[in-house]
Amino acid sequence: MKRAIRHEHYIQCLDNYIGDRVSITSMRSFNHEVYVFEQTKVGLCAIDDKRYILEDGRQTYAYGHYRIKPVEQIPHSK
């Protein structure tokens, strides 16, 4: 995976919101028998659900950062 992903892929992912999947092959043993597995995993993703993404789409803040403007509360209807 390290050899497959280049800087251009990061830029393309950020600019076009295109995700990338990577195939990974691994060997594992269960009950003294060796198996080969091939998995498909997410390599790159433009959507980061653990960070607050700014309007430019590139800069982020951690949730709770003092520069994030609070969202106005919607009053509850009774």
Sequence and secondary structure as in RCSB ss.txt:
>XXXX:A:sequence
MKRAIRHEHYIQCLDNYIGDRVSITSMRSFNHEVYVFEQTKVGLCAIDDKRYILEDGRQTYAYGHYRIKPVEQIP
HSK
>XXXX:A:secstr
 TTT  HHHHHHHHHH   EEEEEEEEEEETTEEEEEEEEEEEE S  TTEEE TTSS EEETT TTS       
   
